[in-house]
Amino acid sequence: MGLKALVLYGYGINCERESKYVIEKSGGKADIEHLNKVLANPKMLQDYNMLMIPGGFSFGDDLGSGKVFGNKMRFNLKDQLTDFVNGGKLVLGICNGFQVLVKMGLLPTPDFKQRVTLTYNDSGHFEDRWVMLKANQNSRCIFTKGMDSLMVPVRHGEGKFIPADDNVVKEMVEGNNIVFQYCDESGKMAGYPYNPNGSVANIAGICDRSGLIFGMMPHPEAFNIPQNCPYWIKGTVKEAMGLRIFKNAVDYANSKGW
């Protein structure tokens, strides 16, 4: 079967088609299903080995980005999600999907307790720009295996990563939960505009300790052909870097014999 992903949509999620495209371009298979269908039939999760929550503006971010979508999943799919992650399956949340994962408590620890949040950018406005990310070589994250950096776009108004307290960051550092950090062209941590939202410790993406649950604010699915990047015209961009994330997921599924 290989990688078979369930891509959720509904209530303002708007990147589901890009997400399906990159998964299938990378060698996997993907179905797009409305959240309500999964809530009505939670057993359908058993048919997939990856769950993806794409970007968008679910429920208009009215109660905070990702909060309502996350609560719907937390209070209706808790047992099924627990079985899913305990079965060694993959979970990916991008932008609004990342917000959903942290607010329902699947990241940084999948125990349904919220320890971090993503809130309003320091700039006070929506940020739409390309950024450089530095990858943690010691992370267990399946999706970033073999990566040292990544160039991708951000497009969000609430991307500032904040922990509940300093101990959370300490635990994340010790557990290598921090996967991506915003950086400048030389790979050094830097402030705005390199860090587009003011995230603590320049955090752009995190995983759980197993490396199977991963969330990031930037959009790798939006870099699926070289021409997506504004710098391709210079002749320096030869690869659609965003596909690396999804190819790693496909490789993992194949290695498991799924």
N, C-alpha and C positions, 0 to 999 in steps of 0.2 A: 504493500500500500504506500509506503514512504510517508512523507509529511502530508497530513490532511488537516487543514486549518479551518476552524469555525471563526468567521469574521463577523462581529456584531455590528448592527447599525440601529438607527432609530432615535427619535427625540432630539435631533440636531447633530448627530454624528454625520460627518460629511466626507470622510476619506476612505470609505469602505471599498470603492472601486479601484482606487490606486493600490490599496493594500492587497486585494485579490490579485491584481495584475503583477505586482512584484513577487508575490509568493509563487505564482505559477510560472513567471519568467525565470525564477530561481530553481525550478524543478519540482515544486510541490503542487498540491491541489488545495483549493479553497472554496468554501461555500459562504455566501453572504446571507445571514439570517437576522430577522428583527429580534430584538431583545424579548419582546412579548411572546414570541414563538418558543424561545428557550425557557422562559418562565412558566409557560403552560405545559411544557414537556421537558423537564430537566434531564431526563434520561438520554436525550439526544447528545449530550456532552460525551457520552461513552463512545460515540462514533468517530471522535476526533482525537488527535494527539497534540494539537496546538489550539489555544484560544487566543484570539487577538481582538483588542479593543482599540479602534483607530481614533484619529483626531477629529475635532469638530467643536461644537458648542452645545453639548447635551443639556437639555432643559434651559437653554439660554444662559447658563451659568448663574441663574437667578439666586440660588441659595449657596453659591460658591461653586467654582468649576469642578465638575465630576461628582459632586456630593449626592445628588438625587439618583443618578445612574448607579453610583456605587452602592447606595443604600438598597436600591431595588435588587441588586445582585447579592449583597450581603445577607439580607433578611429572607430571600427566597431561594437562594442557591448555595447557601453556606455548606451544607453537607456534601452536595455534588462537587463543589469547588475543592473542598478538602480532599475528597477521593481523587479528583483530577490531579492535583499537585502531588499527592502522596503516591500516585501511580507513575511518577517520573515524567509527566507530560509538561509541555511548554506553555508559558503564558507571556504574552507581549502586550504592553500598553504604550501607545505613542501619543504624546501631547495630551489631549483630553483623556485618552486611555490611561496615561500615566497618572493623571489626576484621579481617575476612578480607582486605580489600584492602590494608591496610598490612602485614599479616604475611606475605602472599605477595609483597609488593613491587611492586604496581601503583600505589601511592601512597607518597610524592609524585611519584616518578619511575617510569614503567612499565618497569623493567629487571629485575624480580624480585629486587631486593636490598632487604632491610628496613632502613629508615633511622629509622623512628619506631615507637612502640608505643602501645597504649591499655591502661592498667593500673588497679589498684584505686583507687576514689574515696578522696580524702583523709578523707572522713567515716567511712570504714570500713564503710559499709552501702549497701544498694541505695537509689538516689535515684529517686523518682517524683514529678515536679513539672513545672509549666509554666515555661518560661524565655523570655527575650528574646534575640534574636540580632541582631548588627549585621553587615550585609553589606559586603564589600569592593567598592566601586564600580569599582575598577581590575582586578578579577579577570576572567579570560577564561571563567570557568565558564558553560557553556551553561545549566545548570539554574537559575541565580540571576539571569539577565539582567533588568535593570530593577528589581531589588529593593534596598531600602536597609535593611530590617529584617524580622524574622519572629518571630512568637510561636508556639511549638510545645512539645509535652511531651517530657521525657526520662524514660527508664525503664531504668536500667542500674546495674550494680555495678562495672563496669570501663570507665569512660569518661574517665579522666585521660590526656590527650595528652602524651606525652613524646618528645622527639627524642633521637637517639643522642648528639648534641653540639650546642653553640651554633651551629656552622657550618651545620647543617641548617636551623635557624630563620632564620638570615641569608639563606640561599639561597631559602627559601620566601618571605620578605618581598620579596626582590629580584625573584623570579619571579611575585609575586602569587598564590602557591599557597594562601595562607590566605584562605578564602572567608567563613566565619562565625566570629564571636567572641561569647562570652557577655557580656552587658552588663546594666545596670540599666534601669529604665524611661526614663531620659533618654538612653540610648545610650552611657553611660560604662562603661569596664571596671571591674568590681567583683568582690569576693571572694564567698565562700559567703554566702547560698545562690544568688546570681545565677550564679556559676560553680559548678555543682553537684558538680564532681568534682576541682577543683584543677588543671585543664589548664594547661600552660605557655602563657603569652601569651593565656589565655582561649580557646584554639582549640577550636571546636566542629565545624568542617568544613573540608576541604581539597580541592583539585583538582590535577591535573597541569598542566603548562604549556600544553597544548592546550586545557584547559577541558572536555574530553570525558569524563574520568574524575573522578568526584566521590564523596566519602564524607563522611557527617556522623553524629554521635552522636544528636541529637534525631530525633524521628519525625514528619516532615511527613505521612506517609500516615495518621497517627492524627488529623489535623485535616482531615477531608474533608467535614464539614458544620458550620455555625456552632455547633450544639448540642454538638459535641464539647468545646468550650472552656467551662470553668466560669464564665467571665465573660459569657457570652452573655445570661444572665438580667438583666444590668444594661442591656442594650440597646445596648452599645457595640461588640459584635462582629457585624458584618454579612456577613463573608466567611469562608469556609473557607480560611485562608491557606496551608495545606499544599499545596493544589492548584496553587499557583503553580509549584512545583518541576516538576511533571509536565506542566503546560501549556507550560512553556518547552521541555521535551523534545519534545513534540508539534510545537510551532512549528518547532523545529530540523529535525525529520524532514521536515516539509512543505517547508521552505525548500530541502532537499537534493533534493526531487523523488522521495523514496523511495515 
